[in-house]
Amino acid sequence: MVKVIDSHYLTITAIVTVVYQFIFFVITALLKFDQVTDFAGSSNFVILAVLTLVLKGTWHFRQVVLTSLVIVWGLRLGMFLLMRILKWGEDRRFDEMRENMGKLVVFWTLQAVWVWTVSLPVTLVNASNGGRLFQPADVIGWTMFVAGFLVEAIADQQKLLFKNRQENKGKWCDVGLWKYSRHPNYFGEMLLWWGIYVASLPVLKGAEYLVIVGPIFLTLLLFFVSGIPLLEASADTKYGNLGAYRHYKKTTSPLILLPREVYGYLPKWCKTVFLFEFPLYSKNLPQETTV
């Protein structure tokens, strides 16, 4: 066991995250090379998980399992996003940032906060002695993670294949899981990190339960900041005048996987309250076509 500054490894993980993200920020700012942005985020999760596991050195089954899950998720997502952006070229999210240092700083700061905060459940599990023996929360959390991981990975691959086909150029993806959700990859992302939190419950006590801020932060980020709103606005701008797209949007859940036959006939209040169809996601559509 190695104690680095504090017993929960909060300080050392914060320092490592800031330094790691700062390195990639410098690369982006000086070289205008933003293809490594998503890889920098995903790989940072892996580094924190492995670092805290090794520093503690107790190798409890719960620590090993959660660390392994984060490694598999981080490497899969990081390599997928890196290969995709290298093939497609520049990241359009940075079109307004490359010459605006202020926006660039805000983006990389937010990415560092995202990594450190969402990693908190794993960090505290690895900093503990492993907690009680096998608990129902372990199975529930691992199951949630596996389900979320599969949904995210399958959705990513389905959209990539769709976009790579010449006949689909200029179309929105509505195949596979995308028939049941406009953002199935984000649904999987949220589900797997909530699963990590659930699986961490057996070791938490007192104020440590506040690590729930990790999955909450991720959920709010995807709901209201850098996830769904940006993609909805982009799609509405491209396809908002097409009747087929408006029908797709009206009958397809924004997040949770649901058959269109079910979602399309639900009342508006039900979609908003229970299925996260916030008005924010339709602000770019003509008033008469909002859902």
C-alpha positions, 0 to 999 in steps of 0.5 A: 500500500502506498499513500500519496498525499491523501488516503483516497487518492483524490489529490494524486488523481487530480494532479495526474489528470490536469497534467495529462490533459494539459499536455494534449491541450498544448498539442492542440493549441500549438499544432492545431491538431485536435484528432487526439482529443477524445483519445486523451479523455478515454485513456485518462480514465484507464490511467487513473484506474490502473494507477490507483489499483497499483498504488493501493496494492490490495488487489481485492476482486472488486478493485480488479473487476472494476479496474478491468471494466474501465480499461476495456471501456477506455481502450475500446472507446479511445481507439474507436474514436481515434481511428474514426477521427483520423479517417474523417479528418478534423473534429468539427467541434473545434471549428470555432475553437482553433483560433479562440484560446479562451474556448479551447481552455474551457473545453480542456478544463471541462474534459479534465473535470469530466475525467476526474469526477466520473472516475471517482467511484473507481478511485474510491474503490481502489483506495479502499481495502476492497469492502465486504465480500460478494454483494448483490450490488456487485452483480447488479452493477456489473450487469448494468456495465456490460449492458451499457458497454454492449449498447454503446459499442454496437451503436458506435459500430452501426453508425460508423458502418452506416456513414461509411456507405456512399449511398447513405451520404447526407442521411441520418442514421436510423438503422439497428439500435438507432431505430429505437433511440436517437442517441443509443451510444449515450444511453449505453454510456450513462448506463455503464457508469451508473453501473460502476457506481452501483458496484462501488456501493459495498465499499462506500461509507459516510461522505464517500457516497458523494461519489455519486456526483460522478455519474450525475455529472456525466448524465447532466453533461450529456443531457444539457452540455456537450452531448445530446443538445449539440447533436440534435441542433446539428441534425435539425439544421441539416435535416429539419426541413425534411418530413421524413426526418421530422417523423423520425424525430417525433417517433424515436426516443431521444435516449432510452431504447423504445419501439417507435410504435410505443414512443410515437403515441405517447403524450408529450408530457410523458415524453418530457417527464419520463423519457427526457424529450426536453424542449431544448432538443427541438429548438432548431425545428420550426415551431409546428414540428416540435415534439 
